[in-house]
Amino acid sequence: MVVVSSFVGMFGNGSISQGFPRFFTPIQTDLNLTAAQMSLVFSLARAEGSAGGPLIGWAVDKFGARPMVLGGGLMVGIGTILLSRADSYWELIVLFSGIISLGKSAGFGQTLMAAVNQWFIRRRSVAMSTLMTAFAGGGAFVVLLLNLGIQQIGWRDTILWTGVFILVMTIPAAFFIRSRPEDMGLLPDGDVPDDAASGSSGGRRSRAASEGFTFMEAIKTPTYWFIMVGAILRVSVTNGMLVHVFPIMEGRGISANEASAWVAAMFFLGIPLRFIMGVTSDRFRGNVLLAVGMAIGAVGMAGLWIVPGISGLLLFVVGIAIVEGITSVNWLMLSDYYGRARFATLMGFMSLFMNVGMFISPYASGLVWDAVGNYYWVLAVFTPLYLVSAVAFLFATRPDPPARSRRRWIGTETRAPQPAASGDN
């Protein structure tokens, strides 16, 4: 489950989420579009995700991950192939902002995270961190591959072969996906039902952690909304910056090839950081890790904003790599706080608000560029918003468990163990 989900997430997300901004300038030039028009394409894609996020989360919890991965992957692959021959602005919007974005949301994003989350409780940190690390790896490797393709065969053929690869990857991968361990007669972490029935500690922890919060119980806690505010600002600012990162760097006199190397380096740094921060989140308070990471990200954003030369770029790459690195902590904390049963639904509801921010930030950035010819004021706003995100995460402390789960857990833990037979060692 982890290997297949990571492979699909690496190349699916890497191509559409992190990699597609590399096509910003080539498509803009070829179709004679303004920066605001191109930004609107990305913003509408996020708006679609905003509308579909809660429904996708509900569908994953209801029907499982396998049909979602298969259907979403087919939509992305076919849509990308058709996009390679788009000749008008409306075709670009329908294909990328509609078909491809919906498929990516349904098959490659929260669906994979929810699937892996269903299979682990005790080892959740390692499993989820591995998946999120693969997402970062997609940004590192795929950006370089797409840049090479654009240089050698042009943006249209590069998109064409990207779509073909996604189709070839998705169809067999979907058949390896299993939505829940219970579908195979197992429990999370490889436990078997007899463990839970006999009262073993692993079975008790798995059963108790599986219960978690209901949707209504979770959204009534202040912590859920603090996480949401922090996540909204984190993804909105990061997405707005990444959509425009190549024009921003070109505005600093950096070529497209050099900009691709800088962006790839940023995602490369995010690979070990996502894994390390994810697996250590059990030892440290996740909300503190997120707060510190966002504060460092603000320093990095300030480097791109006001620090000239190579120093500013180094600050930016390291700072944003850390922001990308703490992404896994964000979702691990949500799962750890509220349980696995309604993880996809809670994540989907949160994405409804997150994607509104991701709609506004790239489009507003494009409008600013068209109006003043630079991104100075965009970065001036983005930098303090990272700091606000840090404060919100700092207040996202663990909520008290719901009363019903607390009673069951106490009852299970305080039950006296059965005495061993006289002949047992």
N, C-alpha and C positions, 0 to 999 in steps of 0.2 A: 504493500500500500504506500509506504513512504517513498520507495524508489520510483514507482510509476508516477505517483502524484508529483514528485519533485521534477521528474523529467518533463512531464506535460507543463507544469508551472514555469519551469525555466524557459522553455522555448515559446510557449503560448503567451505568457505575460511579457517575456523579453521582447518579442516581436511587436506586440500591440501597445503595451503600456510604456516601457522604457525605450524601445527602439523606434517607434513611429515618429517621434519628434525629429529624428534625423531626416525625415522626408519633408519637414516644414518648408525649408527654403527651396528645394527642387520643385515641389508641387506648386508653391506660391509663384515661382518664376514661370513655370510652364503654363499654368492656367491664368497668369496675369491677375493675381489676387492681392488684396491688401493684407497687412498683418492682422487687422481686426477680422477680416473674413476667414483667414486660416485659423485664427484663435477660436472663432465661433464653431468651427468644425469640432475641435477638441472639447469645447464647452458643451455643445449639444450632446456629444458622446457621454459626458458626465451627467447631463440632465436625464438621459435615458437610463443610466445606471441608478440615478436617484429615484426614478419612478419604479424601476424594476427590482431594486434591491430587496425591499421587504417581501415581495412576491417570490423572488428567487430563494430567499432564506426560508420562507414557509414551504416552498416546493421541495427543497433539499431535506428539511426535517420530515416532510410528509412522504415523499416518494423515493428518497435516497439520492446518492450522488451519481450513480452510473448513468441513468438516462440524461441527467443534466450535462455531464461531461461529454457524452456522445453527441447530443443535440447541439450543445454550444460549440463544440469543435467543428462540426460540419458547417455551422453558420459562419464561423470565422474563416475557415478554409475557402469555402465557396465565395463568400463576400470579398475576401482578399484577392482571389483570382479575378473576379469581375472588376475590382477597383483598379487593377493594373491597366485597364483599358478605358478608364473614366476620362471624358473629354470636357466635362462641364462641372460647374460648381455644385449644381443640384445633385448630380450623380455622386460627387464626393461626399456630400452630406448624407444622402440616403444610404450609401454603402458603408462608409466608415462610422458616421454618427448613429446609424440605425442598425443595420444587420451585423456588422463586425463587432460593434460595441456591445450589443445585446448578447451575442454569442460568447464574447469574452467574459462578460459578467456572469452568464449562466454556467459556463464550463470551466473557466480557468482561474477565477478569483476566490470568492468566499466559498464556493462549492468544494474546492480542493481542501481548503483549510477546515471546513466543517467535516469533510470525510475523514481526514487524518485525526481530527479532534475526537471523533467517535470511537477510534480504536485504542486510545490511550488515556490513562489517568495518572498512574504513578510515573510513567515515562513520557508524559505529555510534553514536558519541556524539551527533551531531546528530539522527539518526533516533529513537533511544530517548528522548532528552531531549524531543523534540517530542511523542512519545506520552505520556510521563509528565506533561508540561505540560498536555496536553489532559485528563488525569485530574483534575489540580488545577482546571482551568477548569470541569469539570463540577461540582465542589463549590461553586465560586464562583457560577455562574449558576443551577444547578438548585436550590440551597437557597432562593434568593430566589423562583424560580418556584413551588416547592412551597409556600412560606410564603404567597405571594399566592393560590394556589389554595385552600389551607385557609381563608384568611380570606374568600374570595369564594363558594366553592361547597362547602366542607366537605371533610373528609379522605377520605371514601369516593369522591366523584366525582373528586377530585384523583388518587387512586390508579388509578381506572378509566381516566382519560385518559392517565396515565403508561404503563399497560400497552398501550393502543392505539398510542401513539407508538412504544414499543419494538418492537412487531410491525411497524409500517410501516417503521421504520428498518432492522431487522435483515435482512429478506428480500432487498431489493435489495443491501444492503451485502455480504452473504455471497458474492454472485456476483462481486464485485470482488476478493475475497480470493484470493491465490495463496499456497500454503503455502511453497514454496521457489522460488528463481530457477531452479534446475536443472530444475524442471517445465516451464519455458518455454525451455530451451536456453541459459540464461544462467548467470552466476556472480554472487556478491555484488558490490555496488557498481556494477552495470552492466557488469562485465567480460564478455567473450565467451570461449568456450573456446579460441579461437586464441591469446588473450593468455597463457593458462596454458601452452599447448603450446609456444609460442615462447620461454618463459622470461622474459617481461617481469617487471619488479619487482612490478607490481601483481598479476599472476597468482601469482607465488611467495608473496607475502604472504597472498593470499586462500587459497591452498591450504594453507599452513602453519598459518594461524590457524584454518582450518576443522577441522583434525585435533583440536587441543586434547586435553583429558583424557577418558578414559573415565569412567563413573560410579564405578567402584571406585577408580580412580586418584585421583579428586577427593576422595572422602570419606576417603581415607587421609591427607590433608594436614591439619595442624593449622589452617591458614588457613581452610579451609572451615568448621570448627567455631567458630572465632572470629567469622566472618561470621554464622554461624547464631545464636550467642548474642546478638550485637549486634542482629541483625534481630528476634529473638524479643522482646527487651525493648523495642525501638523500637515495633514494631507492637502489642504487647500493651498497653503503657501508653497509646499514642495511641488505640487502638481503645476501650479502657475509658473514657478521658476523653471521646472524641467521642460515644459512645453516650449518655453522661449530661450532655453539655455544656449542653443546654437546661435541664434541672432544676438543674444547678449554677449557671448564671447567674440563673435565677429565684430561687434561694436567696439570691443577692446583691441581690435587689430589682429585677432587670432584667426587663422585659416580654418576651413571646415575639417581638414584632416587633423590638425592640432586640437581643435575643439573635441573631436571624436575621441582622441587619446585621453584628454582630460576627463571627459565624462566616463569613459571606460575605467579609468583609474579610480574614479569616485566609487563606481559600483564594485570594482575589485576589492577596494578596502572594505566595502560593506559586507563582503562574503564572510570573512572570519568574524567580523563584528556582530553580525546577526546571530551566528551560532553561539559565540561566546556569551553575548548578553542574554540570549534566550535561555541557555542551560544554566546560567548563574542566577537567573531571576528567582529560583527557588531559595537561594541563599541570601538574597538581598530583597529589600522591598521594591517591588516592581514600579510603584508610583514614583519612588525617589530616583530610580534609574532613568525613568522617562523624563522627569523634571530636569535632571542634570544634563541628559542628552540634548534636550531641546534648548537649554541655555547655551551649550557648546555650539549647537546649530545656529543660534542667533549670532554668535561670534563669526562663524563661517559665512553667513549671509552678509554680515557687515564687511567682511573681507572683499566680497564681490562688489559691494556697494561703494566703499570709500577708500580701500587700500589699493594703490596702484601696483602694476607690475606683477612679477612672479609671486611675491609675498601674498598678495590678495588672492590669487588663484589657489595657492597652497592652503590658505585658511579656509577658503570655500570648499575645496575638495575634501579636506579632513572633516570639517564641520558637517557637511551634508552627508558624508559617509557615516558619521555617527548617528545622524537623524535616521538614515536608512537602516542602520544597525539596530536601533531600538524598536523598529517596527514590530518584530516578533514579540517583544515584551508587551506591547499594547494588547495584542490579541491573546497572549497567554494569560495576562492578568484578567481579561474579561472572562475567559474560560475558567480560570482558577477561582475567581470570585463567585461566579454564577452557575457553574456546572456545565455538563455537556449536553443535557437533554434539549435545551432551547438555544444552544449557541448560535446556530445559523440564523434563527429568527431574530435574536438580539443583535447580531452583527448586521443583518439585513435592515432592521429598523434604524440602526445607527447610520448605515450607509445612505438612507434617505436624506438625512441632514448633511452628511459629509459631502455628498455629491453636489448639493446645492452650492457649497463653497467652492468645489472644484469646477463648477460651471462658471462661477463669477470670476475667479482669479485669472485664468488664462485670457478670457475675453476682455476683461478690464485692462489687462496688461497690453493686449494688442491695441486697444483704443488709445492708451497712453503713448505707445510707440508712434502711432499714426499722427497723434496730435503734436508731440514735442520732438520726435526723432531719436529718443533714447529711453533707457529703462531706469534712470536715476530715481524717479519718484516711486516707481514700482518697488524697487529694492528698499527704499526708505520706509515704505509701509510694511513690507514683508518682515523686515528684521525685528521690530518690536512685537509683531504678532507671534513669532516664535517664543518670545519671553512670556506672553500671556498664556500660551499653551503650556509652558513649563509650570506656571503657577496653578493652572487647572489640574494638571496631573498630580501635583504635590498634595492637593486636597482630596484626591481619589483614594482614600484609605479603604481597607477591607470592610464591607458591610456586615452587619450582624446577620446570621443565617435566619431563614424564615422559621417561624415557631414550630411548624410541623416537622421540619427536617431536624431541628435542634432536639426535639423530644425523641425522635427515632434514634438519632445518633447516640444520645445519652443512654437510652435504653439498651442499645446494642453493646456499647462499651462497658456498661456497668454490670451486664449479665455475668454471673459467676461462671468461670470455666468448668467443664466437666472434669471430675477427678480421673486420673489415669488408672488403668487396670493395674492390679498388683504385680503382674509380670512384666509390665512395660518398663523400658529404660528411660 
